Amino acid sequence: MHPMCPEEVSSRFFPLVCTHFSHSAHPMCPEEVPANEQRSLRLCVGFLEEIARQTCNVVLEICAEQCNLNDQLLPKHCAQTISTARNKKLKKAEPKKGAVQKEKPGAESQRKDRAIVTTMDKLHLSLTDLCISLSHRLQISVWAHTIVPAEFLLGQLETRLTKIIVQMASYNQATQEIARPSDLLAGIRAYTASLHTLCRYVNMDITRLTKSVLLQQTQPLDSQGEQTITTLYTNWYLEGLLRQASSGVIIHCPTMHCFVNQPNENDQSFRAEEYSDVLELQALAELIGPYGLKFLSENLMWHITSQVTELKKLVFENMDILVQMRSNFDKPEVMVNLQKRLNGSESVLKRMTIIGVILSFRAMAQDMLGDVMHKHCPYLLGPIESLQDLVSPETDIKVTISVFELATAAGLSCDIDPVLVTALASMNTDSSSVDEEYKLTCLLLVYIAVSLPVLSLDSNSYYSRENGGHQNNIHCLATAVNQLTAAMLTVQGKNIEQHLKEFLLVASSTLLQLGQNVAAVESKNRDSIYLLLHMIVEESPFLSQDMLENCFPYALLRNAYREVYKASVITMG
């Protein structure tokens, strides 16, 4: 035993003592062997677990400190530094002597005397002693059992690291608060970078450890049955972001590819763009991966199917009127009378808008997943994209859906959403026939088309040039109409293009009748609704501008764009 390192030697000594217990057995006392073997194993495992626990504590303290230091370098803290430099350049008044100035990152590394021992020095010294104990023997043989000391540390690190990642998410269900995905990703990267330095002290497969922990976080539950960041972020985006977007408090902004808070909303606990812009959704895709986004999509589809169920109820209540409207959409006098008898138009549009908001968010997340996949495994995406290009309208629908499922899992966009198709197909019960579902789908399209003029009565239906959409999120109707129609007709095995053309005819005829209405109140946002019809055609892979011009004059669209853009105020500077 070295006189300068008594703790180090003792920590190695006790597990090794257990290896000699097998020599204490005697052939004359065979009944003592099982008891000695069990006790030897229990003591050896107990000693190694305690050494691993202490080592794990030191390692995670170092990681936490490195994470704090890394946090100081994040862009979100640069504003104060820039402000201080700008004030110094402009020779503004310096802060008072009593004011405490914030230290710059890196100040902790500056020392006047090397004899000064910092907390990190002490931690690394302790880590060196503990790791020598674990790596003194690669294997320990106790009776007929072989024990690997490093595996004890790996097991404890995996358990503790899983809990730390969930804690770093800082999810509060009561207040609906959670850490930004980019902040959590930066913290995890700082932890993994620090963990990889452990390889200098002990022979361990840290890559396997981090992969195991992070892969568990892409599932709804980890190996211990606890909630993961996939579940936490799924709950938050559903309850915190999309619920407010569905109520119009937060709006979808196609121009900036994010969600933003409505102006003059001072009671918001968070800024929507800080959780839904390109960087944040890329970070979310990095964190939860394809498996996590699949779980998120399945939860989104549950909310969509619940809205579809209510839409079918509204169609069933107004079925007779909708059947007449479908056959008389080109007769203005008849349509006016039928329009007065139609109930629930506002509810239909509201529910379709909610579906559109959910699908718009999912499309944004899918795009970011595609970017992440292209960065990590471009050679895997190449064959998938080639396979997707081989799909044509003549391809068997089962083959098409299978290819689209593969493409969607990799973050690629598809003409028909396979996840939505699966969700809608699961809604069909044995009591409902395909013909009945098909009839409800056709009438739902008519219902939406003849209800579009109602949107002009809403003061928030105006088109915002800055956001690239309408202030009440009705521009998400374009996504809802296209994707929901394609999915429902795919389930029923019908022609998608044919029925979208019919929808376009009915919607165009209805909006042209709106243009003939001279009432100032009803025509206030008429131009913005015309733009919505154009968006539906632009976003659809089954419709074209030629089809739109055949039923809706291009001059009306051109004038609508001019009027809407004229009303927008663009500030420069």
C-alpha positions as CSV (number, residue, x, y, z in Angstrom):
1,M,0.0,0.0,0.0
2,H,1.4,3.4,-1.0
3,P,1.4,5.8,2.0
4,M,0.2,8.7,-0.2
5,C,-2.8,6.9,-1.7
6,P,-4.6,4.9,1.0
7,E,-8.1,5.5,-0.3
8,E,-7.2,4.5,-3.9
9,V,-5.6,1.3,-2.8
10,S,-8.4,0.4,-0.4
11,S,-11.1,1.0,-3.1
12,R,-9.2,-1.6,-5.2
13,F,-8.4,-3.9,-2.4
14,F,-11.9,-4.8,-1.2
15,P,-13.3,-6.2,-4.5
16,L,-10.1,-8.1,-5.0
17,V,-10.2,-9.7,-1.6
18,C,-13.5,-11.4,-2.6
19,T,-11.5,-13.3,-5.3
20,H,-9.6,-15.2,-2.5
21,F,-12.7,-16.4,-0.7
22,S,-12.8,-19.5,-3.0
23,H,-9.6,-20.7,-1.3
24,S,-11.3,-20.8,2.0
25,A,-13.5,-23.7,1.1
26,H,-12.5,-27.2,2.3
27,P,-13.6,-30.5,0.8
28,M,-14.6,-31.6,4.3
29,C,-17.2,-28.8,4.6
30,P,-19.0,-28.7,1.2
31,E,-22.1,-27.2,2.8
32,E,-20.2,-23.9,3.3
33,V,-19.5,-23.4,-0.4
34,P,-22.9,-22.0,-1.5
35,A,-23.0,-19.6,1.4
36,N,-19.4,-18.4,0.8
37,E,-20.0,-18.0,-2.9
38,Q,-23.2,-15.9,-2.5
39,R,-21.5,-13.7,0.1
40,S,-18.4,-13.3,-2.0
41,L,-20.5,-12.2,-4.9
42,R,-22.6,-9.9,-2.8
43,L,-19.6,-8.2,-1.3
44,C,-17.8,-7.8,-4.5
45,V,-20.8,-6.4,-6.4
46,G,-21.5,-4.1,-3.4
47,F,-18.0,-2.7,-3.4
48,L,-18.0,-2.2,-7.2
49,E,-21.4,-0.6,-7.2
50,E,-20.2,1.9,-4.5
51,I,-17.1,2.7,-6.5
52,A,-19.2,3.1,-9.6
53,R,-21.7,5.3,-7.8
54,Q,-18.9,7.7,-6.5
55,T,-17.3,7.7,-10.0
56,C,-20.7,8.5,-11.6
57,N,-21.3,11.4,-9.2
58,V,-17.9,12.9,-10.1
59,V,-18.3,12.4,-13.8
60,L,-21.8,14.0,-13.9
61,E,-20.6,16.9,-11.8
62,I,-17.9,17.6,-14.3
63,C,-20.4,17.2,-17.1
64,A,-22.8,19.6,-15.4
65,E,-20.1,22.2,-15.0
66,Q,-19.0,21.9,-18.7
67,C,-22.7,22.2,-19.7
68,N,-22.9,25.5,-17.7
69,L,-19.7,26.8,-19.4
70,N,-21.0,25.8,-22.8
71,D,-24.3,27.5,-22.1
72,Q,-22.5,30.8,-21.6
73,L,-21.3,30.6,-25.2
74,L,-24.8,30.2,-26.7
75,P,-26.0,33.0,-29.0
76,K,-28.9,33.8,-26.7
77,H,-26.4,35.5,-24.3
78,C,-24.7,37.6,-26.9
79,A,-27.0,40.6,-26.6
80,Q,-25.5,41.9,-23.4
81,T,-22.0,41.6,-24.8
82,I,-22.9,43.4,-28.0
83,S,-24.7,46.1,-26.0
84,T,-21.6,46.6,-23.8
85,A,-19.3,46.8,-26.8
86,R,-21.6,49.3,-28.5
87,N,-21.9,51.5,-25.5
88,K,-18.1,51.5,-25.2
89,K,-17.7,52.5,-28.8
90,L,-20.2,55.3,-28.5
91,K,-18.5,56.4,-25.3
92,K,-21.6,56.2,-23.2
93,A,-21.6,56.5,-19.4
94,E,-20.0,53.5,-17.7
95,P,-22.0,51.6,-15.0
96,K,-21.7,52.7,-11.4
97,K,-18.9,51.3,-9.2
98,G,-21.4,49.4,-7.1
99,A,-22.8,47.5,-10.1
100,V,-21.5,44.0,-10.6
101,Q,-20.2,43.4,-14.1
102,K,-20.8,40.0,-15.6
103,E,-17.6,38.0,-16.3
104,K,-16.9,37.0,-19.8
105,P,-16.8,33.3,-20.8
106,G,-13.4,31.9,-20.2
107,A,-12.7,33.9,-17.0
108,E,-12.7,30.7,-15.0
109,S,-9.5,29.5,-16.7
110,Q,-7.4,32.6,-15.8
111,R,-5.2,32.1,-12.7
112,K,-2.5,34.2,-11.1
113,D,-1.0,31.2,-9.4
114,R,-1.0,27.6,-10.5
115,A,-1.1,26.5,-6.9
116,I,-4.7,27.7,-6.7
117,V,-6.8,24.5,-6.9
118,T,-10.3,24.9,-8.4
119,T,-13.3,22.7,-8.0
120,M,-12.7,21.2,-11.4
121,D,-9.2,20.3,-10.4
122,K,-10.4,18.5,-7.4
123,L,-13.1,16.7,-9.4
124,H,-10.6,15.5,-12.0
125,L,-8.2,14.3,-9.3
126,S,-11.0,12.3,-7.6
127,L,-12.0,10.9,-11.0
128,T,-8.4,9.8,-11.7
129,D,-8.3,7.9,-8.4
130,L,-11.7,6.2,-8.9
131,C,-11.0,5.3,-12.5
132,I,-7.7,3.7,-11.5
133,S,-9.7,1.5,-9.1
134,L,-12.1,0.5,-11.9
135,S,-9.5,-0.1,-14.5
136,H,-6.9,-1.9,-12.3
137,R,-8.4,-5.2,-13.4
138,L,-10.4,-5.6,-16.6
139,Q,-12.1,-8.7,-15.1
140,I,-12.5,-10.1,-11.6
141,S,-13.1,-13.8,-11.1
142,V,-15.1,-14.7,-8.0
143,W,-15.6,-18.4,-7.8
144,A,-17.0,-19.4,-11.2
145,H,-18.3,-15.9,-12.0
146,T,-16.5,-13.3,-14.1
147,I,-17.2,-9.6,-13.2
148,V,-16.3,-6.6,-15.4
149,P,-15.9,-3.5,-13.1
150,A,-16.4,-1.0,-16.0
151,E,-19.9,-2.3,-16.7
152,F,-21.0,-1.2,-13.3
153,L,-20.1,2.4,-14.2
154,L,-21.7,2.1,-17.6
155,G,-25.0,0.9,-16.0
156,Q,-25.1,3.7,-13.5
157,L,-24.2,6.3,-16.1
158,E,-27.0,5.1,-18.4
159,T,-29.6,5.3,-15.6
160,R,-28.5,8.7,-14.3
161,L,-27.9,10.3,-17.8
162,T,-31.5,9.3,-18.8
163,K,-32.9,11.1,-15.8
164,I,-30.7,14.1,-16.4
165,I,-31.8,14.5,-20.0
166,V,-35.5,14.5,-19.0
167,Q,-34.8,17.0,-16.2
168,M,-32.9,19.3,-18.6
169,A,-36.2,19.4,-20.7
170,S,-37.7,21.3,-17.7
171,Y,-41.3,20.3,-18.6
172,N,-43.9,21.7,-16.3
173,Q,-47.4,20.4,-17.1
174,A,-49.2,22.9,-14.9
175,T,-47.7,26.0,-16.5
176,Q,-47.0,24.4,-19.9
177,E,-43.3,25.4,-19.8
178,I,-40.5,23.5,-21.5
179,A,-36.9,24.1,-22.6
180,R,-36.4,25.1,-26.2
181,P,-35.2,22.1,-28.3
182,S,-32.1,23.9,-29.3
183,D,-31.1,24.6,-25.7
184,L,-31.7,21.0,-24.7
185,L,-29.7,19.8,-27.8
186,A,-26.8,22.0,-26.8
187,G,-26.9,20.7,-23.3
188,I,-26.9,17.1,-24.4
189,R,-24.0,17.7,-26.8
190,A,-22.0,19.3,-23.9
191,Y,-22.7,16.2,-21.7
192,T,-21.7,13.7,-24.4
193,A,-18.5,15.7,-25.2
194,S,-17.6,15.6,-21.5
195,L,-18.4,11.9,-21.3
196,H,-16.1,11.0,-24.1
197,T,-13.2,12.4,-22.1
198,L,-13.8,9.5,-19.7
199,C,-12.1,7.2,-22.2
200,R,-8.8,8.8,-21.1
201,Y,-9.3,7.4,-17.6
202,V,-10.9,4.0,-18.1
203,N,-11.5,1.7,-21.1
204,M,-15.2,2.1,-21.8
205,D,-17.4,2.3,-24.8
206,I,-18.9,5.7,-24.3
207,T,-20.3,5.8,-27.9
208,R,-22.4,2.7,-27.1
209,L,-23.6,4.4,-23.9
210,T,-24.7,7.6,-25.5
211,K,-26.4,5.8,-28.4
212,S,-28.3,3.6,-26.0
213,V,-29.5,6.6,-23.9
214,L,-30.4,8.8,-26.8
215,L,-32.2,6.0,-28.7
216,Q,-34.4,5.4,-25.7
217,Q,-35.3,9.1,-25.7
218,T,-36.8,8.6,-29.2
219,Q,-39.4,6.2,-27.8
220,P,-42.5,7.1,-25.7
221,L,-41.0,5.3,-22.7
222,D,-37.5,4.4,-21.7
223,S,-36.3,1.0,-20.4
224,Q,-37.4,1.9,-16.9
225,G,-40.9,2.7,-18.1
226,E,-40.5,6.5,-17.5
227,Q,-41.5,9.3,-19.9
228,T,-38.9,10.5,-22.4
229,I,-38.4,13.8,-24.0
230,T,-40.3,12.4,-27.0
231,T,-43.4,12.2,-24.8
232,L,-42.8,15.6,-23.1
233,Y,-42.3,17.5,-26.4
234,T,-45.3,15.7,-28.0
235,N,-47.5,16.8,-25.1
236,W,-46.2,20.3,-25.1
237,Y,-46.6,21.0,-28.8
238,L,-50.1,19.6,-28.7
239,E,-51.2,21.4,-25.6
240,G,-49.0,24.4,-25.5
241,L,-48.6,25.4,-29.1
242,L,-51.2,23.9,-31.4
243,R,-54.1,24.3,-29.0
244,Q,-53.5,28.1,-29.0
245,A,-52.9,28.1,-32.7
246,S,-56.3,26.4,-33.2
247,S,-58.0,29.1,-31.1
248,G,-56.3,31.8,-33.2
249,V,-54.0,33.1,-30.4
250,I,-51.0,31.9,-32.4
251,I,-50.9,32.1,-36.2
252,H,-49.0,30.1,-38.8
253,C,-46.6,32.2,-40.7
254,P,-45.6,30.6,-44.1
255,T,-43.2,33.5,-44.9
256,M,-40.9,32.8,-41.9
257,H,-41.8,29.0,-41.8
258,C,-42.9,29.2,-38.1
259,F,-45.7,30.1,-35.8
260,V,-45.9,33.6,-34.3
261,N,-47.9,35.2,-31.6
262,Q,-50.8,37.5,-32.5
263,P,-49.9,41.1,-32.1
264,N,-51.0,42.9,-28.9
265,E,-51.0,39.6,-27.0
266,N,-49.1,40.5,-23.8
267,D,-50.2,37.6,-21.7
268,Q,-48.3,34.9,-23.6
269,S,-46.0,32.8,-21.5
270,F,-43.7,32.1,-24.5
271,R,-43.0,33.3,-27.9
272,A,-44.2,30.8,-30.5
273,E,-41.4,31.5,-33.0
274,E,-38.8,30.5,-30.4
275,Y,-40.2,27.0,-30.4
276,S,-41.3,26.5,-34.0
277,D,-38.8,28.2,-36.3
278,V,-36.5,26.2,-38.6
279,L,-33.6,25.9,-36.1
280,E,-35.9,24.7,-33.3
281,L,-37.7,22.1,-35.4
282,Q,-34.3,20.9,-36.7
283,A,-33.2,20.6,-33.1
284,L,-36.4,18.7,-32.3
285,A,-35.8,16.3,-35.2
286,E,-32.2,15.8,-33.9
287,L,-33.4,15.0,-30.4
288,I,-36.3,12.6,-31.1
289,G,-35.4,11.4,-34.6
290,P,-37.7,9.5,-37.0
291,Y,-39.1,7.3,-34.2
292,G,-40.1,10.3,-32.1
293,L,-41.6,12.2,-35.0
294,K,-43.6,9.1,-35.9
295,F,-45.0,9.1,-32.3
296,L,-45.7,12.8,-32.6
297,S,-47.5,12.3,-35.9
298,E,-49.7,9.5,-34.5
299,N,-50.8,11.8,-31.7
300,L,-51.5,14.6,-34.2
301,M,-53.6,12.2,-36.3
302,W,-55.7,11.3,-33.2
303,H,-56.7,15.0,-33.0
304,I,-57.5,15.1,-36.7
305,T,-59.7,12.0,-36.7
306,S,-61.7,13.5,-33.8
307,Q,-62.3,16.6,-35.9
308,V,-63.2,14.4,-38.9
309,T,-65.8,12.6,-36.8
310,E,-67.5,15.9,-36.0
311,L,-67.4,16.9,-39.6
312,K,-69.2,13.8,-40.7
313,K,-71.9,14.5,-38.1
314,L,-72.4,17.9,-39.6
315,V,-72.6,16.5,-43.1
316,F,-75.1,13.9,-42.0
317,E,-77.3,16.6,-40.4
318,N,-77.3,18.7,-43.6
319,M,-77.2,15.8,-46.1
320,D,-80.4,16.6,-48.0
321,I,-79.4,20.3,-48.6
322,L,-75.9,19.3,-49.6
323,V,-77.1,16.8,-52.1
324,Q,-79.2,19.5,-53.8
325,M,-76.3,21.9,-53.7
326,R,-74.0,19.4,-55.4
327,S,-76.4,19.1,-58.3
328,N,-77.4,22.8,-58.5
329,F,-74.1,24.7,-57.8
330,D,-74.3,26.5,-61.2
331,K,-77.8,27.9,-60.5
332,P,-77.4,31.1,-58.4
333,E,-81.0,31.5,-57.5
334,V,-81.4,28.0,-56.2
335,M,-78.0,28.2,-54.4
336,V,-79.1,31.4,-52.5
337,N,-82.2,29.7,-51.1
338,L,-80.3,26.5,-50.2
339,Q,-77.5,28.6,-48.6
340,K,-80.0,30.1,-46.2
341,R,-81.1,26.6,-45.1
342,L,-77.6,25.3,-44.5
343,N,-76.5,25.2,-40.9
344,G,-73.0,24.8,-39.3
345,S,-70.9,26.4,-42.0
346,E,-68.8,28.3,-39.4
347,S,-68.2,25.1,-37.5
348,V,-67.1,23.2,-40.6
349,L,-64.6,25.9,-41.5
350,K,-63.3,26.1,-38.0
351,R,-62.7,22.4,-37.7
352,M,-61.1,22.3,-41.1
353,T,-58.8,25.1,-40.1
354,I,-57.8,23.2,-37.0
355,I,-57.0,20.2,-39.2
356,G,-55.0,22.5,-41.5
357,V,-53.0,24.0,-38.6
358,I,-52.1,20.5,-37.3
359,L,-51.1,19.3,-40.8
360,S,-49.1,22.5,-41.4
361,F,-47.1,22.0,-38.2
362,R,-46.5,18.3,-39.2
363,A,-45.3,19.3,-42.6
364,M,-42.8,21.7,-41.0
365,A,-41.5,19.0,-38.7
366,Q,-41.3,16.6,-41.6
367,D,-39.2,19.0,-43.7
368,M,-36.8,19.5,-40.8
369,L,-36.5,15.7,-40.3
370,G,-35.6,15.5,-44.0
371,D,-32.8,18.1,-43.6
372,V,-31.4,16.2,-40.6
373,M,-31.6,12.9,-42.4
374,H,-29.8,14.4,-45.5
375,K,-27.1,15.6,-43.1
376,H,-26.6,12.3,-41.3
377,C,-27.2,9.7,-43.9
378,P,-27.4,11.1,-47.5
379,Y,-26.6,7.8,-49.0
380,L,-29.6,6.2,-47.4
381,L,-32.0,8.9,-48.7
382,G,-30.8,8.6,-52.3
383,P,-32.4,5.2,-52.9
384,I,-35.5,6.2,-51.1
385,E,-35.9,9.3,-53.3
386,S,-35.3,7.2,-56.4
387,L,-37.9,4.7,-55.3
388,Q,-40.4,7.5,-54.7
389,D,-39.8,8.9,-58.2
390,L,-40.8,5.5,-59.7
391,V,-44.3,5.8,-58.2
392,S,-47.0,6.9,-60.7
393,P,-50.8,7.2,-60.7
394,E,-50.9,3.8,-62.4
395,T,-49.0,2.1,-59.6
396,D,-51.0,-0.2,-57.3
397,I,-52.3,1.8,-54.3
398,K,-50.9,-0.7,-51.8
399,V,-47.4,-0.4,-53.3
400,T,-47.8,3.4,-53.4
401,I,-48.7,3.7,-49.8
402,S,-45.8,1.4,-48.8
403,V,-43.3,3.5,-50.6
404,F,-44.9,6.7,-49.2
405,E,-44.6,5.2,-45.7
406,L,-40.9,4.7,-46.2
407,A,-40.4,8.2,-47.6
408,T,-42.4,9.8,-44.8
409,A,-40.3,8.0,-42.2
410,A,-37.2,9.6,-43.8
411,G,-38.7,13.1,-43.7
412,L,-39.7,13.3,-47.4
413,S,-43.0,14.9,-48.5
414,C,-45.5,12.8,-50.4
415,D,-48.6,13.6,-52.5
416,I,-50.7,11.3,-50.2
417,D,-50.0,11.2,-46.5
418,P,-49.7,7.5,-45.5
419,V,-50.0,8.3,-41.8
420,L,-53.3,10.2,-42.4
421,V,-54.5,7.4,-44.6
422,T,-53.9,4.8,-41.9
423,A,-55.6,7.0,-39.3
424,L,-58.7,7.5,-41.4
425,A,-58.9,3.9,-42.4
426,S,-59.0,2.9,-38.7
427,M,-62.1,5.1,-38.3
428,N,-64.2,3.0,-40.6
429,T,-66.3,0.5,-38.6
430,D,-68.0,-2.6,-39.8
431,S,-71.4,-0.8,-39.7
432,S,-70.3,1.9,-42.2
433,S,-70.0,0.8,-45.9
434,V,-67.5,2.2,-48.4
435,D,-70.4,3.7,-50.4
436,E,-71.6,5.6,-47.4
437,E,-68.2,6.9,-46.5
438,Y,-67.6,7.9,-50.1
439,K,-70.9,9.9,-50.2
440,L,-70.0,11.7,-46.9
441,T,-66.6,12.6,-48.4
442,C,-68.1,14.1,-51.6
443,L,-70.7,16.0,-49.6
444,L,-68.0,17.3,-47.2
445,L,-66.1,18.8,-50.1
446,V,-69.3,20.5,-51.2
447,Y,-70.0,21.7,-47.7
448,I,-66.5,23.3,-47.5
449,A,-66.8,24.8,-50.9
450,V,-70.2,26.5,-50.4
451,S,-69.1,27.7,-46.9
452,L,-66.1,29.7,-48.1
453,P,-68.0,33.0,-48.5
454,V,-68.7,32.9,-44.8
455,L,-65.0,33.6,-44.2
456,S,-65.4,37.1,-45.7
457,L,-67.6,38.1,-42.7
458,D,-64.7,37.6,-40.2
459,S,-62.6,40.7,-39.7
460,N,-59.5,38.5,-39.2
461,S,-59.8,36.9,-42.6
462,Y,-57.7,39.5,-44.3
463,Y,-54.4,38.4,-45.9
464,S,-51.2,39.6,-44.3
465,R,-48.4,40.1,-46.8
466,E,-45.8,40.0,-44.0
467,N,-46.9,36.6,-42.7
468,G,-47.8,35.2,-46.1
469,G,-51.2,34.0,-44.7
470,H,-54.5,35.1,-43.1
471,Q,-54.7,36.4,-39.6
472,N,-57.2,33.7,-38.5
473,N,-55.1,30.8,-40.0
474,I,-57.7,30.1,-42.7
475,H,-54.8,29.8,-45.2
476,C,-54.2,26.4,-43.5
477,L,-57.5,25.3,-45.2
478,A,-55.5,24.8,-48.4
479,T,-53.4,22.1,-46.7
480,A,-56.4,20.6,-45.0
481,V,-58.5,20.4,-48.1
482,N,-55.7,18.8,-50.2
483,Q,-54.3,16.3,-47.7
484,L,-57.6,15.3,-46.2
485,T,-59.3,14.8,-49.5
486,A,-56.4,12.8,-50.9
487,A,-56.3,10.6,-47.8
488,M,-60.1,10.0,-47.6
489,L,-60.4,9.1,-51.3
490,T,-57.4,6.8,-51.1
491,V,-59.0,4.9,-48.3
492,Q,-62.2,4.6,-50.5
493,G,-60.2,3.8,-53.7
494,K,-61.6,6.7,-55.7
495,N,-60.0,9.2,-58.1
496,I,-58.6,12.2,-56.2
497,E,-58.1,14.6,-59.2
498,Q,-61.7,14.2,-60.3
499,H,-63.2,15.1,-57.0
500,L,-60.8,18.0,-56.4
501,K,-61.9,19.4,-59.8
502,E,-65.5,19.1,-58.6
503,F,-64.6,21.0,-55.4
504,L,-62.8,23.7,-57.5
505,L,-65.9,24.1,-59.7
506,V,-68.3,24.5,-56.7
507,A,-65.9,26.8,-54.8
508,S,-65.3,29.0,-57.8
509,S,-69.1,29.3,-58.6
510,T,-69.8,30.2,-54.9
511,L,-67.0,32.8,-54.8
512,L,-68.1,34.3,-58.1
513,Q,-71.6,34.8,-56.5
514,L,-69.9,36.5,-53.6
515,G,-68.3,38.9,-56.1
516,Q,-71.7,39.9,-57.3
517,N,-72.7,40.9,-53.8
518,V,-72.3,44.7,-53.4
519,A,-72.8,44.8,-49.6
520,A,-69.8,46.4,-48.1
521,V,-69.8,44.3,-45.0
522,E,-69.9,41.0,-46.8
523,S,-67.3,41.9,-49.4
524,K,-64.8,43.4,-46.9
525,N,-62.3,40.5,-47.1
526,R,-63.5,39.1,-50.5
527,D,-60.1,39.6,-52.1
528,S,-58.4,37.7,-49.3
529,I,-60.8,34.7,-49.9
530,Y,-60.0,34.7,-53.6
531,L,-56.4,34.3,-52.6
532,L,-57.3,31.3,-50.5
533,L,-58.8,29.6,-53.6
534,H,-55.5,30.2,-55.4
535,M,-53.5,28.7,-52.5
536,I,-55.6,25.5,-52.6
537,V,-54.6,25.1,-56.2
538,E,-51.0,26.0,-55.7
539,E,-50.5,23.5,-52.9
540,S,-52.3,20.7,-54.6
541,P,-50.3,18.1,-56.6
542,F,-53.6,17.1,-58.4
543,L,-54.8,20.6,-59.5
544,S,-53.2,23.1,-61.9
545,Q,-53.5,26.8,-62.8
546,D,-55.1,25.9,-66.1
547,M,-57.9,24.1,-64.2
548,L,-58.4,27.2,-62.0
549,E,-58.6,29.5,-65.0
550,N,-61.2,27.4,-66.7
551,C,-63.6,28.1,-63.8
552,F,-62.3,31.3,-62.2
553,P,-61.2,34.4,-64.1
554,Y,-57.5,35.2,-63.7
555,A,-58.3,38.9,-63.7
556,L,-60.1,38.5,-60.4
557,L,-57.1,36.9,-58.8
558,R,-54.7,39.6,-60.2
559,N,-56.9,42.4,-58.9
560,A,-57.3,40.6,-55.6
561,Y,-53.5,40.4,-55.2
562,R,-53.1,44.0,-56.1
563,E,-55.7,45.2,-53.6
564,V,-54.4,43.0,-50.8
565,Y,-50.8,44.0,-51.4
566,K,-51.8,47.7,-51.7
567,A,-53.3,47.5,-48.2
568,S,-50.2,46.0,-46.7
569,V,-47.7,48.4,-45.1
570,I,-44.1,47.5,-45.7
571,T,-41.5,49.2,-43.5
572,M,-37.9,49.5,-44.5
573,G,-34.9,49.7,-42.2
